[in-house]
Amino acid sequence: MGLGAFIWIPLSLALGRRPVFVIAATLMFLSSLAAGFARSYYELLASVCVLGLTEGFSLSTVCWYP
């Protein structure tokens, strides 16, 4: 989640919050779908790591934007 802040904050300053929110929500949906259909531990681990990156967006926008 901490690495997600380093990705999402500059991206949201460059593109705006709304497009970045759509990207993060889409990634969250796809990675949770992949976690649901994971057949091995490594697939589950990769999808949960992507979930953590997208959760970093919500925490970073709450902290940086009033």
Number of C-alpha atoms within 10 A of each C-alpha: 17 13 12 19 21 14 15 22 20 11 14 16 10 10 11 12 17 10 12 18 17 11 13 21 17 13 17 20 14 15 22 17 12 16 20 12 11 15 10 9 9 10 16 18 13 15 21 17 14 21 22 17 22 26 18 22 26 17 14 18 16 10 10 9 8 5
